[in-house]
Amino acid sequence: MGGRAHISSRRTASAGCRWNHNSAYYPELVSDAALRGGVALDVGCGDGALLELLAGVCRHVVGVEADPAAARTAAGRVAGSGTVICGDFMAAQDFAPEEFDTITCVACLHHMPLETALVRMAELLRPGGRLLVVGLSANKTIADWLLSALMVVPARVSGWLHREGTYRGMRVARPRESLDEIRAVAGERLPGSLVRRRLYWRYSLEWTKPLAVRP
């Protein structure tokens, strides 16, 4: 399924997705995935809100979620159009190399070893496929703390306007790496990747796997 698709925040809400600092980025992730269609993997899919949206633009979707209750909810949301694996992404043996056209990972990368997780996701992408991460970083420099403080007011206002909410049982953990450290690891392991600081104390990491070079 190709062609550009623009997924609005209204459509996100209509899919039963609560607005929060993570789901605010779902429309751009889904629009990006729609350019390729094919097969998408959502690492740390939670209750399946993003996975359900991806199923609307991809031929098949796969989610991985460690929490059994969230995994069951996610499986129900994509019944007939996708698969949900309950377990640890880093230990899962269910995937073949270069299986996916799109891999998304929202607020989950900081639960895993950064470098190892990025390498594993890169191995699972097909040439030309896209890795799309929305993550959290640690504040370690004065600039980190200042920029984080500047986000308080817009984040609070947006949360109030959108009636911010999350799903019950969402796992939380403090990020370990700063944005500079994440950018350095991504630059080494995913050459050409783009890492940007975003609103709501998030960053985005985008990477396109190079096409195979013919001998």
Secondary structure, DSSP 8 states (H G I E B T S, - for coil): --S-----HHHHHHTT----TTGGGHHHHHHHHHTT-SEEEEET-TTSHHHHHHHTTSSEEEEEES-HHHHHHHHHHTTTTEEEEES-TTT-----TT-EEEEEEES-GGGS-HHHHHHHHHHHEEEEEEEEEEE--B--SHHHHHHHHHTHHHHHHHHHHHT----TT-------SBHHHHHHHHHHHSTT-EEEEETTTEEEEEEE-------
